[in-house]
Amino acid sequence: MDGKQRNDIEIGAYVVIVLKKDQSSGELTEGNVKNILTNYSFHPHGIKVRLEDGKVGRVKEILE
C-alpha cells in the first residue's frame, strides 16, 4: 500500500517514510508508527506520521 489513505495506517505498523529534508533526494527511512499526524483521510503526498524513534515524515509504503 502507498500510504495515501489514513485508514490503511495503524499505530505500530512498519512503514517507509520520506523525511522533509530528504524530499529532494528521495532518501527513505523505515520504522514503526508511533503517531499519525495527518487528520485528513487522504493526502496525495502520503500521510504524515511520527516514528517510534521520533522522526517525522510522509508514508511512501506500508510494509507490515
RABELGI-V200375 format. One record per backbone hydrogen bond with DSSP energy under -1.0 kcal/mol. NH is the residue of the N-H (numbers start at 1). CO is the residue of the C=O. If there is no record, write none. Layout:
nh:NH co:CO
nh:NH co:CO
This chain:
nh:6 co:41
nh:8 co:5
nh:9 co:6
nh:12 co:33
nh:13 co:10
nh:15 co:31
nh:16 co:61
nh:17 co:29
nh:18 co:58
nh:22 co:19
nh:23 co:20
nh:26 co:22
nh:29 co:17
nh:31 co:15
nh:33 co:13
nh:34 co:50
nh:35 co:50
nh:37 co:48
nh:38 co:48
nh:43 co:4
nh:46 co:43
nh:47 co:3
nh:49 co:57
nh:50 co:35
nh:51 co:55
nh:52 co:32
nh:54 co:51
nh:57 co:49
nh:58 co:18
nh:59 co:47
nh:60 co:16
nh:61 co:16
nh:62 co:1
nh:63 co:14
nh:64 co:14
